[in-house]
Amino acid sequence: MVDLSIKDANATGGGCGCGCGGHDAKADQAAPASQGAVVADYTVTGMTCGHCVAAVTEEVSAIPGVTDVTVDLESGALKVVSDDAVDFDRIVEAVAEAGDYTVA
């Protein structure tokens, strides 16, 4: 007999949610910000490629207390999640260290 019941979308074993266990990738889910985390959004200009995104991500991630960094090349959006508020000047310094970019 074949089981045709709907599987839990959160079942382990596959990104498709079928729960069959035949897939290597898990569903792409953003980790929720920790309770008490500070989330700050900025705009970075001057990025032109994936290397730029990687450089900005690496430098901002190195700031003490930063727990997550998301950078979008197309929009220039920079999202920083940290344990405590990070001084804007520190963000500016990190972005400048990454390359010829500006942040607002």
C-alpha angles and dihedrals in degrees: 000000000000120000107227096172120130112263125224109266088219094053116130123246103058148042093224093065095234092117092222093132092225098109128083099202123076122216112279104249127167113233111244117246113260117257107270093020119141117230119197128180125207138167120236120199128195099045114133107167148015091275089061090052091049092049094050091045092050096048096044091045089057092063109108112256096020109129103175137015127190121186125184115201098200098050098026089231115162117191117189123190116192142165091242134009112291117219111251091229089058090054090049091051093049093048091048090050088055093058145289095328135126129212132208 
